[in-house]
Amino acid sequence: MFGFMKKHTEKDREERGRRKQEKEEKKKRDKTERKHSKSDKQAATQEELNQLEQARSRLLHQSNVTRGRSFNGSRQLTPVEVESYASNGQQASVSSRYISQVDAEIGKRHKEPPPTKPKPRKVILKEKPNSVSRGVLNHKAWEDLDDPALLERNTRENERIADSVEADVSRMNEVTSVGSSPDDRPPPLPNIPPPPEDEECPDTPPTPSEKTYDNIDFHLPNLAPPRSLNPRDISLKRLPTGDFGFSLRKGIVLERSLDDNTERKRIVIFAEPSPKNTQTGLLPGDRLIEVNGHNVENATREEIIELIRKTGDRVLLKVRPIPELSELSVRSGLEGEEVGLGEQNVKMGTLKRSGSIRYKSKPAKSEDQLATEQAWLSAERVWLVHKAGFAAARLLKALDCGDGVPEGKCKVKLDHGGEILEVDEEDVEKMNPPQFDRVEDLTTLRHLNESSVLHTLRQRYGSNLIHSYAGQSLLIINPMHPLSIYSEKVIQMFRGCKPEDMPPHIYATAQMAYRNLLNTRLDQSIVFMGRSGSGKTTNLRHLLHYYMVAAGTVNNVLTVDKLNAIFILLDAFGNSRTIMNTSASRFTQITSLDIDNAGQIASASIQVLMLEKSRITRRPEGEPTFHVFYQMLAGVNSQLRKELQLDNLNEPNLFMTPLQRSEDRAKAVQNWSKIHHSMTVLGISEGEMSAMYSVLAAIYHLGAAGTVKGANNKYQFARPAAAQRAAAVLGTSLEELARAIYTPPQQVTSRSSFRGASDRPSTPEKREKLSGAEALEGFVIGLYSEVFHALISLINRSLSSSCRSMASLIIVDTPGFQNPSTCGRHTGATFEDLCHNYVQERLQLLFHDTVFTHQQDLYSQENIECDFEPLINSPAPMVTLMDKSLPQSLVRTPTRDPKDDRRGLLWLLDEEAILPESNENSFLTKLYQTHGQQERRDSLLKRSSQPGTFTLNHFQGTNPVTYCTKGWLHAARENPVGISVNIFLQDCKKEEVTSLFSTVRGPGSSLGIMVGAESSSLRRASSIRRTVNTGTANLKRKSVCLQVKFQTDSIIETVRRSKQHFIHCFLPQHNSGLCDLRATLSPNKPATEDIMLNVPLVRSQIRGMEIVEAIRIYRQVTVSRFLYTIFFHADLSVLHKLVVLKFFFETSWSTRGAKHSAR
């Protein structure tokens, strides 16, 4: 039946035999040819052999000279060489061994590559890549590495290179195998010293901002007094309703005295337009000075109301804007001059169509103004940069210097003290005229440099102007005290304005993004960046308040009460006090506002990623857990306290300690009442509240229960009574609770490494046996994850809607950059701090790509040559060091760089966390072996002096952070106990608990770090789920380290697909986040320079965020686009005139012809 297959089999067997026979015959022929070739070479004369040997020696000697080596000594031949040389008399062996020894010595010496010359600075525009490089495989980016044609081509190329190398080796062997006379000896080998084991790289010279000058008392420039605006007299007529159409508001302002260098709080009364009558001539922030000629600056609100009530049909008010809102009435022009708001805008109470006043032609300058400007320019005013900041000075001319000044040096005379110093030219930066001291847009500075930017920000901050434009970005400095610049009346001023109409404000950025969305119908994203305590979450709250008022909502899906309730709950459940911030966010929040075709908010949603759940059980010494626990323990009423069995709080607890001070307990009671009220506002039922409260109480009881190993060598509760209370509030038995913690279902914890090929066993292994404390920690973390997830789901339920949307506004708020050593904690940053800092580095890289790389690509695509300023630093190397994975290439090309095989820190930590015998020291060893260690201060990775620590120079070396790796492997390992918590809660006998956690879907992974993705209103959730559930992320779902990377990838992907708007928040002091709105500020406190603004700190933030470079490229790009726009519109106007003239002449001639024919 299968005879035809037999025939084919016999034919194949015969063919294979024939091929084998031909192969053997070819080998015999090659062997015979090699023998003949060898005999021919041996037949050479002795003279020819000597000539070849001399040529070889000269070539070797010339090669050594060319490489810069000198023969300083001689080396005796090894005994093996001497024996071989004497016994056989064959110099070929000696020469061959001699060459081998040379190569060996040279290889030892060059174990480390020689120092390379510094690379030239890269300009933003990339050069056009060469199509083909000689001897290098050139693979197109879009080619598939699994393509058979590509594999075949690479294989042939590898074989060709290997054959050429073998031919070179054979030729060298042929030369060295030629015999020579016994008296000829190879020249002595140079005495090559071994390389040093730990050779330190030379340190870089100090930068201008790191230099100090002995015996020189530097002073920062004096703060200019706040902008003094003339008071306005306003006469208002009594309305038919009986009032005058304005309202009185009590506020607090901070006044700084320049005479005695103090600052004090003062209560003032504001006279502002009422919501229904904005055309009164009053502006938000107008401080009431007089009423009908009577001074009321020190009067109370009730006294002023009584004075107004006694007036007749008309009241006369005198008001003056406060400094922080002065830019609503007076703005800075393009040359730094002050430009007043038009009377029509003041009367209408809006900033619409006010931007043109800054660009109107101004009268010619007077002779006095020209003389003053000329005198200032001739003085050559400069800034002298030093470690403590910058100092005003005057550049001395050659005639004033007397003696000659060396090249690269200059002499300056300080304004304060009058000292004359000889400094480097790079230490001096040009100063701007005084009218630029408080410009609102840093791009208008005549001389753009770091000191001028710092000086302008400091002068503005001294006048409570905390917002500044930096190109397309907004800079905000934490004021550290409340400012009266956020209200619905201020929102009405910005509503509907164009970018040029608005001074710098958080509302201005919100309006820009909203207007852009309506015009383009594309998604807009607003990203907050900055260090911990810089005010990102506070500004997020102001931003959402603006959208709620300015855009409006459909069916009241988002109201003021809902917004306040959301932030109260997120602050309680997701924030904690740290060493840098009294209320630090411990999660990443992505808020999405879906806008419909009418421009209203149709729905909203909140997504939470990377919640720091470990703070429940593990946290730095001296830092508490989340706020909600302390507020619950102090604030629950007697009935709820009895239900949750929280009567006895004196037992020791592993996870928290109740508040001790009476004032702290009183504040906690108020906050707990706000939590309960907020849940009611958001539509959370009493049963759902009871379920969440029960889980929170169970966490407290489990902390009191503890764990201990019993007589049967099994773990059990140390205090069974406390464990019984935890089981009771959850609605389960003590036995079921103990079984869920200490004997959970077996989970597969082994996973394969995604590095192109698996280097770990992919078969399931036995779960690593956990200690009792670790099992309890995992269970408690799982409980809190479920509560937090349920809370976010309930919030999104109250914000959801079935209305269709046009586009979305996406606001990203992440935990700020963490550097605990700046606030006094020198034990090192934690693993959680590393994760937060990694997110900040990725956001900075996104800003870098958007501002710089995008412009580069845009000009390259249009083939436009533009001389951009060179970029020295980039966040990319630090991001690569932290998260780089191995390339997934299956073919190794000979030009492959060994650096490509370096894995990032997160990948290395993930691998060490799985190995059973690994520890923190082995992780550090692998980290140093992979990325090296250098003593240079500007290197990315440095070995710290303390054991178990290392330092990363974040943000281009401006913010070095020392990390302590203690407990990192424990934090990086997945705790399998928390996986089954959701099933445990669903099986509880308490109806409220079972109902809540059965209807709310679990987070989908043991980490629970992607909360809110189930909301249908969050349009970006699907893409994030795809990122997490496919590819590499799917293989690493249970990896704590790599989930941080993949979650960050999803954030960057979401933001990158939209139009980005960046808001940079700055710290004025290292402990600004601890001020809590300057609650500890005394009525009269010295306002020293260091208290108000730490210049070196602000300078490091400006450098790390690349603010000056971003402003510079924005000015350059804006000018080119502006000129092109003028050219384009000019051409259109000319074309329009030509068309009109042509139409006129054609019409006139046709009309004349018609008339002529009619005649």
Buried (B, 14 or more C-beta within 10 A) or exposed (E): EEEEEEEEEEEEEEEEEEEEEEEEEEEEEEEEEEEEEEEEEEEEEEEEBBEBBEEBBEEBEEEBEEEEBEBEEEBEBEEEBEEBBEEEEBBBBBBBBBBEBBEEBBEEBEEEEEEEEEEEEBBBBEEEEEEEEEEEBEBEEEEEEEEEEBBEBBEEBBEEBEEEEEEEEEEEEBBBBBBBEEEBEBEEBBEBEEEEEEEEEEEEEEBBBEBEBEEBEBBBBEBBEBBEBEBBEBEBEBEEEEBBBBBBBEBEBBBBEEEEBBBBBEEBBBBBBBEEBBEBBBBBBBBBBBBBEEEBEEBEBEBBBEBBEEBEEEBBBBBBBBBBBBBBBBBBBEEBEEBEBEEEBBEBBBBBBBBEBBEEEEEEEEEEEEEBEEEEEEEBBBBBBBBBBBBBBBBBEEEEBEEEBEEEEBBBBBBBEEBBBEBBEEBBBBBBBEBBBBBBBBBBBBBBBBBBBBBBBBBBBBBBBBBBBBBBBBBBBBBBBBBBBBBBBBBBBBBEBBBEBBBBBBBBBBBBBBBBBBEEEEBBBBBBBBBBBBBBBBBBBBBBBBBBBBBEBBEEBBEEEBBBBBBBBBBBBBBBBBBBBBBBBBBBBBBBBBBBEEBBBBBBBBBBBBBBBBBBBBBBEEBBBBBBBBBBBBBBEEEBBEBBBBEEBEBEBBBBBBBEEEEEBEBBBEBBEBBBBBBEBBEBBEEBBBBBBBBBBBBBBBBBBBBEEEEEEEBBBBBEEBBBBBBBBBBBBBEBBBEBBBEBEEBEBBBBBBBEEEEBEEEEEEBEEBEBBBBBBBBBBBBBBBBBBBBBBBBBBBBBBEBEBBBBBBBBBBBBBBBBBBBEBEBBBBBBBBBBBBBBBBBBBBBBBBBBBEBBBEBBEEEEEBEBBEBEBBBBEBBBBBBBBBEEEEBEBEEEEEEEEBBBBBBBBBBBBBEEEBBBEEBBEBBEEBBEBBEBBBBBBBBBEEEBBBBBBBBBBBBBBBBBBBEBBBBBBBBBBBBBBBEBBBBBEBEBBBBBBEEBEBBBBBBBBBBBBBBEBBBBBEEBBEBBEEEBBEBBBBBBBBBBBBBBBBBBBBBEBBBBBBBBBBBBBBBBBBBEEBEEBEEEBEBEBEBBBBBBBBBBBBBBBBBBBBBBBBBBBEEEEEEEEEEEEEEEEEEEEEEEEEEEEEEEEEEEEEEEEEE
